[in-house]
Amino acid sequence: MRLFRPGGLALALALVAGLTATTSAVADGTKTVSYRGYQVTVPANWPVVDLTADPTACVRLDQPAVYLGRSTSQANCPAHLVGRSSGLILEPLTTNTPSSDGLLRRAVGDAGVLATAYYAPGAESAASDVLATGRVVTKTPSARVATPAAVTPSVVATGNFAGDGFDACTAPPQSTMDAWRPKYQGIGIYISGGLRACAQPNLTADWVATNASKGWQFLLIDVGYQAPCTNYKSRMSSVASTALIQGRNAAINAVAAAQALGFAQRSAIYTDLEPYESTAACKAAVLSYISGWTQELNSRGYVGGAYVNAAHGGADLVSGYTSTAYTRPDNIWMAQWNKAPGTMSIPAAYWSNHQRVHQYDSLSETNGGVTMSIDKNYLNLTAPPPPVTSFTVSGGVAAATLRWTKPAGVTLGQIMVRSAVGSTPPPLPTSGTAVYNGAASLFTQTGLSNSASYAYRVWVKDSKGKISPGVDVKLVGSKATIGATAASIMYTQAVTLSTAVSRLDGVKLAGVPAVLYSKARNASKWTTVGTFTTDSNGIASTSQKPAVSTYYMWGYNGGGAVLGTRSTAPLVQVHPALSAYLTPGAIKLGASTLLYGYLNPPHAGTTAYLQKRSGTTWAAVTTGKLTSNGKYAFSIKPTARGTYTYRVVWLADADHQGTQTASKVLTVS
């Protein structure tokens, strides 16, 4: 593995008279560079390279320079560069190109110039300062500035391929690709990363689509953080937990870059880790970074790969292969220049499932009359299976029915479904809760919690053990309230029961069936009272006359991607009507009177209690049994003159709340 560092620029720097670009020195150690009526001040020691005069010059971002113009010719670049310096590229403005890792861009419409300041990690402010010196001295706007069309990712990098490939620092022009195609079918391209050292004027979504249609396979490379035990300015943290997060973030950026070029899920992206002299701490950081990188790529449906030197990163990955502390990369791309394609210092059982790329030589080669400096690779790769299609969920009561269509042409190992409570599905086949593993196309999960949402992800695992991208579906929970106009009513009276049904995300469930259930207090089973349709606010109500004390509960049985729910079940107490008549209400001493009345419903044979007030309390006098029509009668004969207060009490049973009569006053003279 060659390790390139920023150094001198071995290119012709003189400008040809009559070009649109000029430079002028300034006494403070800076100079002004002019291009198409746009002037910018840069350090005096930055050489100026005119790509019109030298179209094969390599636009190297690892060295300070000012590059003028744009060339899509075959550049004379070394095969493998890593690193970033600070410099400037001034070219015609033809498309609105956004900034990216280590590239700060400004579109200068009045001059028709796209100014790109490239910079080393941590030097973005200085790059911004350089661009801030720019000014338009002559207006020559471009005729038309295009906005890149949205790309639908469709190319899988790589598919199933065993054969020769190469990687070059900059993506070759189409003429070179065509000239080299008879011999090679695979190419490594640098798609992202703050240490990507060559400009990529040819690397566009159209270039990818064209070459994919001609049978090319692609190795996608991200050049980002390096090991903490190197001298690179952009190094991952030596704290393993932080390095893992950095790996995740790098993967997010790499996926965005891959998708912008048209690379779909199932594509492998390789993090380029240059040689390092390993220590225990450095190894832990590197393996943690690769763990985060692989986990994040997998969670987004991509394959995690690592490009390493055999004696450095390769040795650490091999030694950590069986460790449960790290997530190993799915694919390994090992640089071991032994000129023996496919022969690497890896145990035969490691990355054995068509997961290997061997970089075995570096040279200058000519094909079809076109010469390039390349690294040669032997690829032995297969892509993961396609995902399922038509993944749906239908909610029920504490249950969800999941359906999917298995991909055609795949020798199936199993379908794997996992879930998580909430709205975020489990990112990996090892996270969340296992729901289903099998070969069917439908599964019903039961035992779901009331008023909870669930997120599902399904993967296809083929017979070789490779796993597809995940496909997600969400089951939104719902809730039903219950309201009662009274907690206790008298027999024959009515209570109004209402509900508001909504999804947990706040959407009101209008026009859906809300079911009212009831259960007598002494019963064990619920019965259906009726089904009522919710109004535009998700509300339904009904008036009921329970004969006995009754529990009520509203329910929504689910539908579509909404889980059913049940409300709480409050008790509506029913107490009997208990009348009381005292005849007569005034008697002479020695006479008697009759206190009688009726309990409705009758409750024949149960006990009625006669009580007399004594001070502030009630004292028991006697008891009596209710007749078949619920009548009670007590004969009262006081032994002294005075005023007496009586009442009759009936105690609660399993069906009804206890009740009592109004107080009755007897005067004895």
C-alpha positions in Angstrom: 0.0 0.0 0.0 1.4 3.3 -1.0 0.9 6.2 1.4 0.8 9.6 -0.4 1.2 12.8 1.5 0.7 16.4 0.4 3.8 17.6 -1.3 5.2 19.5 -4.3 3.1 19.8 -7.5 5.0 18.3 -10.4 3.0 20.0 -13.1 3.5 22.8 -15.7 2.4 26.0 -14.0 3.1 28.7 -16.6 0.0 30.3 -18.2 -0.2 30.8 -21.9 -0.5 34.4 -23.1 -4.0 35.3 -24.3 -5.9 33.0 -21.9 -8.8 34.4 -19.9 -6.9 33.6 -16.7 -4.3 35.9 -15.2 -2.5 36.4 -12.0 -0.9 39.4 -10.3 1.3 39.4 -7.2 0.4 41.4 -4.0 3.0 42.6 -1.5 1.4 40.8 1.5 2.2 37.3 0.4 -1.0 36.9 -1.7 -1.8 37.1 -5.3 -4.9 37.8 -7.4 -6.1 35.2 -9.8 -8.5 36.2 -12.6 -10.8 33.9 -14.5 -13.6 34.9 -16.8 -14.0 38.3 -15.2 -13.9 36.9 -11.7 -11.0 37.8 -9.3 -10.0 36.1 -6.1 -7.1 36.5 -3.8 -5.1 33.4 -2.8 -1.7 32.7 -1.1 1.2 33.7 -3.4 2.7 30.2 -3.1 -0.3 28.5 -4.6 0.6 27.4 -8.2 -1.9 28.0 -10.9 -2.8 25.2 -13.3 -4.7 25.9 -16.5 -6.7 22.8 -17.5 -7.3 24.3 -20.9 -3.6 24.4 -21.6 -3.0 21.1 -19.8 -6.2 19.0 -20.0 -4.5 15.8 -18.6 -3.2 17.6 -15.5 -4.4 15.8 -12.3 -6.6 18.0 -10.1 -5.1 16.9 -6.9 -6.9 18.0 -3.7 -4.0 16.8 -1.5 -1.8 19.7 -2.7 -2.3 23.5 -2.7 -3.0 25.0 -6.1 -5.5 27.0 -8.1 -7.1 25.0 -11.0 -8.7 27.0 -13.9 -11.3 25.5 -16.1 -12.6 21.9 -16.3 -11.2 19.0 -18.2 -12.9 15.6 -18.6 -9.9 14.2 -20.4 -8.0 11.2 -19.1 -6.1 12.8 -16.2 -2.6 11.8 -15.4 -3.2 10.9 -11.7 -1.5 8.4 -9.4 -3.6 5.4 -8.8 -4.2 6.0 -5.1 -4.1 9.3 -3.3 -5.4 10.0 0.2 -5.3 13.4 2.0 -6.5 16.9 1.7 -4.8 20.3 1.4 -6.3 23.7 0.7 -6.8 25.2 -2.8 -9.2 26.5 -5.3 -11.0 25.3 -8.5 -12.5 27.9 -10.8 -14.5 26.5 -13.7 -17.5 27.4 -15.9 -20.8 27.5 -14.1 -23.0 25.0 -15.8 -24.9 23.2 -13.0 -25.9 24.1 -9.5 -23.5 21.9 -7.5 -23.9 21.9 -3.7 -21.0 21.9 -1.2 -19.9 18.5 0.2 -17.2 17.0 2.4 -14.1 19.2 2.2 -15.5 21.2 -0.8 -17.0 24.6 -0.3 -18.7 25.9 -3.4 -20.0 29.3 -4.5 -21.9 29.9 -7.8 -21.0 33.3 -9.2 -23.8 33.9 -11.7 -22.6 37.3 -12.9 -19.3 35.8 -14.1 -20.6 32.4 -15.0 -18.1 30.8 -12.6 -18.3 28.0 -10.1 -15.7 28.6 -7.4 -14.8 25.5 -5.3 -12.5 25.9 -2.3 -11.1 22.5 -1.2 -9.7 22.4 2.3 -8.1 20.1 4.9 -10.2 19.0 7.9 -10.7 21.9 10.2 -9.9 24.5 7.6 -13.4 25.4 6.4 -13.2 28.9 7.8 -10.0 29.6 5.9 -11.6 28.3 2.7 -14.6 30.5 3.3 -12.2 33.5 3.7 -10.6 32.8 0.4 -14.0 32.7 -1.4 -15.0 35.9 0.4 -12.2 37.8 -1.5 -13.9 37.0 -4.8 -15.3 39.8 -6.9 -16.7 40.2 -10.4 -14.9 42.7 -12.5 -16.4 41.8 -15.8 -19.9 40.4 -16.1 -20.0 37.4 -18.4 -22.8 35.3 -17.0 -23.3 31.7 -18.3 -26.1 31.3 -20.7 -27.8 28.5 -18.8 -27.3 26.9 -15.4 -28.9 23.5 -15.0 -30.3 22.0 -11.9 -29.3 18.4 -11.7 -32.3 16.1 -12.2 -33.4 14.0 -9.3 -31.9 10.5 -9.5 -33.8 7.3 -8.7 -31.2 5.0 -7.3 -31.3 1.8 -9.3 -27.7 0.5 -9.7 -26.4 -2.2 -7.3 -22.7 -2.0 -6.6 -21.6 -4.7 -7.1 -23.9 -7.4 -8.4 -22.7 -11.0 -8.7 -19.2 -10.8 -10.1 -16.0 -12.8 -9.9 -13.2 -11.3 -12.0 -10.8 -8.5 -12.6 -11.2 -4.8 -11.7 -9.1 -1.7 -11.1 -9.4 1.5 -9.1 -8.1 4.9 -10.1 -7.9 8.1 -8.3 -10.3 9.9 -10.6 -13.2 8.4 -12.5 -12.0 8.0 -16.1 -13.8 9.6 -19.1 -16.2 7.5 -21.1 -13.7 7.0 -23.9 -11.3 5.4 -21.4 -14.0 3.2 -19.9 -14.9 2.0 -23.4 -11.3 1.4 -24.3 -10.7 -0.6 -21.1 -14.0 -2.6 -21.1 -12.8 -5.6 -23.0 -10.3 -6.5 -20.3 -12.0 -5.2 -17.1 -15.5 -5.3 -15.8 -15.0 -3.8 -12.3 -13.9 -0.3 -11.3 -13.4 1.3 -7.9 -14.6 4.9 -7.7 -14.1 7.5 -4.9 -17.6 8.8 -4.1 -17.2 10.7 -0.8 -15.1 11.5 2.2 -13.1 14.5 3.4 -9.8 12.9 2.4 -10.8 12.1 -1.2 -7.7 13.5 -2.9 -8.7 13.8 -6.6 -11.4 15.8 -8.3 -14.1 13.9 -10.0 -15.3 15.8 -13.0 -16.5 12.7 -14.8 -18.3 11.1 -11.8 -21.9 11.9 -12.4 -25.2 9.9 -12.2 -25.2 9.8 -16.1 -21.7 8.4 -16.1 -22.8 5.7 -13.6 -25.9 4.8 -15.6 -24.1 4.7 -18.9 -21.4 2.4 -17.6 -23.8 0.2 -15.7 -25.7 -0.4 -18.9 -22.4 -1.5 -20.5 -21.8 -4.1 -17.9 -19.4 -2.4 -15.5 -19.4 -3.3 -11.8 -18.6 -0.7 -9.2 -16.6 -0.6 -6.0 -17.7 2.5 -4.0 -15.0 4.1 -1.8 -15.4 6.7 1.0 -12.1 8.3 2.2 -12.9 9.7 5.6 -11.5 9.5 9.1 -8.2 7.6 9.5 -6.9 5.6 12.5 -6.0 7.7 15.5 -2.4 6.4 15.4 -1.7 8.0 12.0 -0.4 11.5 11.1 -3.5 12.4 9.1 -5.2 15.6 10.1 -8.6 13.8 9.9 -8.4 11.1 12.5 -11.1 9.2 14.3 -11.4 9.5 18.0 -9.2 7.3 20.2 -12.3 6.8 22.4 -14.0 3.8 21.0 -17.5 4.9 21.7 -16.9 8.2 19.9 -15.3 6.4 17.0 -18.4 4.3 16.6 -20.6 7.4 16.3 -18.1 8.9 13.8 -18.4 5.7 11.7 -22.2 6.0 11.8 -22.1 9.6 10.6 -19.6 8.8 7.9 -21.9 6.1 6.6 -24.9 8.5 6.5 -22.9 10.9 4.3 -21.6 8.1 2.1 -25.2 6.8 1.5 -26.3 10.3 0.4 -23.4 10.5 -2.0 -24.1 7.0 -3.4 -27.8 7.7 -3.9 -27.0 11.0 -5.7 -25.0 9.0 -8.2 -27.8 6.4 -8.6 -26.5 3.6 -6.4 -29.4 1.8 -4.8 -29.8 -0.3 -1.6 -27.9 -3.6 -1.6 -24.8 -1.7 -2.8 -21.6 -2.1 -0.9 -19.6 1.0 0.2 -16.1 0.6 1.5 -14.4 2.9 4.1 -10.8 3.5 3.0 -8.5 3.0 6.0 -4.9 3.6 5.3 -2.0 1.8 7.0 -1.4 2.4 10.7 0.9 1.1 13.3 -1.6 -0.6 15.6 -1.8 -0.5 19.3 -4.6 -2.0 21.5 -6.3 1.4 21.8 -5.9 2.2 18.1 -7.3 -1.2 17.1 -10.3 -0.7 19.4 -11.0 2.7 17.8 -10.7 1.3 14.3 -12.9 -1.7 14.9 -15.5 0.5 16.6 -15.4 3.0 13.7 -16.0 0.1 11.3 -18.7 -1.3 13.6 -20.6 2.0 13.4 -20.0 2.3 9.7 -21.4 -1.2 9.0 -24.3 -0.9 11.4 -25.5 2.3 9.9 -25.1 1.1 6.3 -27.0 -2.1 7.1 -29.8 -0.1 8.8 -30.1 1.8 5.5 -30.1 -1.2 3.3 -26.5 -1.0 2.2 -23.6 -3.3 2.6 -20.7 -2.3 4.8 -17.2 -2.8 3.4 -13.7 -2.0 4.6 -10.6 -1.3 2.5 -7.5 -2.1 4.5 -3.9 -3.0 4.2 -3.2 -6.7 4.9 -0.5 -6.0 7.5 -2.4 -3.3 9.4 -6.2 -2.9 9.3 -6.5 -6.3 7.8 -4.7 -7.9 10.6 -6.9 -6.2 13.2 -10.1 -7.2 11.4 -9.0 -10.8 11.2 -8.0 -10.9 14.8 -11.4 -9.4 15.8 -13.5 -11.5 13.4 -15.1 -13.6 16.1 -15.4 -10.9 18.7 -18.9 -10.1 19.9 -17.7 -6.6 20.9 -17.6 -5.4 17.3 -19.7 -5.6 14.2 -17.4 -6.8 11.4 -17.8 -5.5 7.9 -19.9 -7.5 5.5 -17.2 -7.3 2.8 -13.4 -7.0 3.0 -11.2 -5.3 0.4 -7.6 -6.1 1.3 -4.5 -4.5 -0.2 -1.8 -7.2 -0.4 0.4 -6.7 -3.4 1.6 -10.2 -3.9 0.6 -10.3 -7.6 -1.4 -13.4 -6.8 -5.1 -12.6 -7.5 -7.4 -13.8 -4.8 -4.6 -15.0 -2.5 -4.8 -13.1 0.8 -3.7 -13.7 4.3 -7.3 -14.3 5.6 -8.5 -17.6 7.1 -10.5 -19.5 4.6 -13.6 -19.4 6.8 -13.5 -15.6 7.1 -15.5 -13.5 4.6 -16.0 -16.7 2.7 -19.4 -16.0 1.2 -18.4 -14.1 -1.9 -17.3 -11.1 0.3 -13.8 -10.4 -0.9 -11.8 -8.0 -3.0 -8.1 -8.4 -3.4 -6.0 -5.5 -4.4 -2.9 -7.4 -5.6 -0.8 -5.0 -7.8 -0.2 -1.4 -8.7 1.1 -0.4 -12.1 0.7 1.7 -15.2 -1.3 -0.1 -17.8 -2.4 0.5 -21.4 -5.6 -0.8 -22.9 -7.1 0.3 -26.2 -4.3 2.8 -26.6 -5.2 4.5 -23.3 -2.7 4.5 -20.4 -3.6 4.8 -16.7 -2.0 4.3 -13.4 -4.1 1.8 -11.5 -4.4 -0.6 -8.6 -5.4 -4.0 -9.8 -8.1 -6.0 -8.0 -9.7 -9.4 -8.1 -13.4 -9.3 -7.1 -15.3 -12.2 -5.7 -18.7 -10.7 -4.7 -22.4 -11.4 -4.7 -25.1 -8.9 -3.8 -27.7 -9.5 -1.0 -31.1 -10.6 -2.2 -33.8 -8.1 -3.1 -36.2 -7.2 -0.3 -39.9 -8.2 0.0 -42.5 -6.1 -1.8 -46.1 -5.2 -0.8 -45.3 -5.3 3.0 -48.5 -4.3 4.8 -50.0 -4.5 8.2 -53.6 -4.7 9.3 -54.5 -3.9 12.9 -57.0 -5.8 15.0 -57.6 -6.0 18.8 -54.2 -6.7 20.4 -53.2 -8.2 17.1 -51.6 -7.3 13.8 -51.7 -9.3 10.5 -48.5 -8.8 8.4 -48.4 -9.6 4.7 -45.6 -9.5 2.2 -44.6 -10.7 -1.2 -41.4 -12.7 -1.4 -38.8 -11.7 -4.1 -38.8 -13.9 -7.2 -35.7 -15.8 -8.2 -34.3 -16.1 -4.7 -33.4 -19.3 -3.0 -35.0 -18.5 0.3 -33.4 -19.1 3.7 -36.1 -17.3 5.7 -38.2 -14.2 6.1 -37.3 -12.3 9.3 -39.7 -9.9 10.9 -38.8 -7.8 13.9 -40.7 -5.1 15.7 -40.2 -2.2 18.1 -42.7 -0.3 20.2 -43.2 3.2 18.8 -42.7 4.7 15.4 -39.0 3.7 14.7 -38.5 0.2 13.4 -35.6 -1.9 14.6 -32.6 -1.0 12.4 -30.9 -4.4 12.2 -32.0 -8.1 12.2 -30.4 -8.4 15.6 -32.3 -5.5 17.3 -35.9 -5.1 18.4 -38.2 -8.0 19.1 -38.4 -11.1 17.0 -41.9 -11.5 15.5 -41.5 -14.1 12.8 -38.9 -16.3 11.2 -40.0 -18.6 8.4 -41.0 -19.1 4.8 -44.6 -17.9 4.7 -46.1 -14.7 3.3 -48.4 -13.9 6.1 -48.2 -13.9 9.9 -50.6 -12.7 12.6 -48.9 -11.4 15.8 -51.1 -11.5 18.9 -50.6 -10.2 22.5 -50.0 -6.6 21.5 -50.4 -3.9 24.1 -53.5 -1.7 24.3 -53.0 1.9 23.1 -49.4 1.3 21.7 -47.9 1.8 18.3 -45.5 -0.7 16.6 -43.0 -0.4 13.8 -42.0 -3.4 11.9 -39.1 -4.2 9.6 -38.8 -7.4 7.4 -35.7 -8.8 5.8 -35.1 -11.6 3.3 -32.3 -14.0 4.2 -31.2 -16.2 1.2 -29.9 -19.7 1.4 -26.3 -18.4 1.5 -27.0 -16.3 4.5 -27.0 -12.9 2.9 -29.6 -10.4 4.1 -31.7 -8.0 2.0 -32.4 -4.4 2.8 -35.2 -4.0 5.4 -38.7 -2.9 4.5 -40.7 -1.0 7.0 -44.3 -0.7 8.0 -45.9 1.1 10.9 -48.9 0.1 12.9 -50.3 3.2 14.6 -52.0 2.7 18.0 -55.3 4.2 18.9 -57.1 5.2 22.1 -60.7 5.3 23.2 -61.9 7.4 26.1 -65.1 6.7 28.1 -67.3 9.2 29.8 -70.5 8.6 31.9 -73.0 11.3 32.9 -73.3 9.7 36.3 -71.3 7.2 38.4 -74.5 6.1 40.3 -78.1 6.1 39.1 -81.4 5.0 40.5 -83.1 1.9 39.0 -85.0 2.9 35.8 -82.9 6.0 35.3 -80.6 6.4 32.3 -76.9 7.1 31.9 -75.2 8.6 28.8 -72.0 6.8 27.8 -69.7 8.6 25.3 -66.3 8.0 23.7 -63.7 9.9 21.7 -61.7 7.6 19.4 -58.4 8.8 17.9 -55.0 7.5 16.7 -52.1 8.0 19.0 -50.6 10.5 16.6 -53.6 12.7 17.3 -55.7 12.0 14.1 -59.4 11.7 15.0 -61.0 8.5 13.8 -64.1 9.7 12.2 -66.8 7.4 10.7 -65.4 4.3 12.3 -67.4 1.7 14.3 -67.1 2.2 18.1 -68.4 -0.8 20.0 -69.9 -0.5 23.5 -69.4 -3.5 25.8 -71.0 -4.2 29.2 -70.5 -6.6 32.0 -72.7 -6.9 35.1 -70.7 -6.4 38.3 -71.1 -10.0 39.3 -70.6 -11.4 35.7 -67.4 -12.8 34.2 -68.0 -12.2 30.5 -68.4 -9.0 28.4 -71.4 -8.7 26.1 -71.8 -6.3 23.2 -74.3 -3.6 23.8 -74.2 -2.1 20.3 -72.0 -0.6 17.6 -72.1 3.1 16.9 -70.4 5.2 14.2 -68.2 8.0 15.3 -68.9 11.5 14.1 -66.4 13.9 12.4 -64.7 14.5 15.7 -64.4 10.8 16.4 -67.1 10.9 19.1 -69.9 8.4 19.7 -72.5 8.2 22.5 -75.5 6.3 23.6 -78.1 6.3 26.5 -78.4 3.2 28.5 -80.7 2.1 31.4 -78.8 -0.7 33.2 -80.9 -2.9 35.5 -78.0 -3.7 37.7 -74.6 -2.2 38.5 -72.7 -2.5 35.3 -69.2 -2.1 34.0 -69.0 -0.3 30.6 -66.1 -0.3 28.1 -65.8 1.3 24.6 -63.7 -0.4 21.9 -62.4 0.2 18.4 -61.4 -3.0 16.7 -58.8 -1.5 14.4 -58.5 -1.3 10.6 -55.9 -0.7 8.0 -52.7 0.2 9.7 -54.3 1.2 12.9 -54.3 -1.1 16.0 -57.6 -1.6 17.9 -58.0 -0.4 21.4 -60.2 -0.6 24.5 -61.1 2.1 26.9 -61.0 1.8 30.7 -64.0 0.1 32.3 -65.7 2.2 35.0 -68.6 0.9 37.0 -72.0 2.6 36.8 -73.7 1.8 40.1 -77.5 1.1 40.2 -79.3 1.5 43.4 -82.9 0.4 43.9 -85.7 2.8 44.5 -86.8 2.4 48.2 -90.0 4.2 49.2 -91.1 4.8 52.8 -94.6 5.7 54.3 -95.3 6.4 58.0 -99.0 6.1 58.9 -99.9 7.9 61.0 -97.0 10.3 61.6 -98.4 11.4 65.1 -99.7 9.0 67.8 -100.6 9.0 71.5 -98.4 7.2 73.9 -99.3 3.5 74.0 -100.5 3.5 70.3 -98.5 2.2 67.4 -97.8 3.3 63.8 -96.8 1.5 60.6 -93.6 2.3 58.6 -93.8 0.5 55.2 -92.6 0.8 51.6 -91.3 -1.0 48.6 -87.9 -1.9 47.0 -87.7 -1.7 43.2 -86.6 -4.1 41.9 -88.1 -6.3 44.7 -85.3 -8.5 45.8 -87.8 -10.8 47.6 -86.5 -12.5 50.8 -83.7 -10.0 51.4 -83.4 -8.1 54.6 -84.5 -4.5 55.3 -83.1 -2.8 58.4 -85.1 -0.4 60.5 -82.9 2.3 62.2 -83.6 5.1 64.7 -81.5 8.2 65.1 -79.7 8.5 68.4 -77.9 11.8 68.6 -75.7 12.0 65.5 -75.8 8.2 64.8 -78.2 5.6 63.7 -79.1 2.7 65.9 -80.5 -0.6 64.7 -84.1 -1.3 65.8 -85.2 -4.4 64.0 -85.1 -6.2 60.6 -87.6 -7.6 58.3 -87.8 -9.6 55.0 -89.0 -8.2 51.8 -92.0 -9.9 50.3 -92.4 -11.1 46.7 -93.3 -7.7 45.5 -90.5 -6.1 47.5 -92.6 -4.8 50.4 -91.4 -4.3 53.9 -93.5 -3.2 57.0 -92.5 -2.3 60.5 -94.9 -1.7 63.4 -93.5 1.0 65.7 -94.7 1.6 69.3 -92.5 4.0 71.3 -92.6 3.7 75.2 -92.2 7.4 75.9 -93.4 10.7 74.6 -91.2 12.6 72.2 -90.1 13.0 68.7 -88.5 10.0 66.9 -86.7 9.8 63.5 -86.6 6.5 61.6 -85.3 5.2 58.3 -85.1 1.9 56.5 -81.8 0.7 54.9 -81.2 -2.0 52.3 -77.6 -3.2 52.0 -75.8 -3.7 48.7 -75.6 -7.1 47.0 -73.8 -8.3 44.0 -76.1 -6.6 41.6 -77.0 -3.3 43.2 -75.7 -0.5 45.3 -77.1 -0.2 48.8 -79.9 2.3 49.4 -82.0 3.9 52.2 -85.2 5.8 52.6 -85.6 9.4 53.4 -85.9 10.1 57.2 -89.4 9.8 58.7 -90.3 11.7 61.9 -92.8 10.3 64.4 -94.3 12.5 67.1 -95.6 10.8 70.3 -97.8 12.8 72.7 
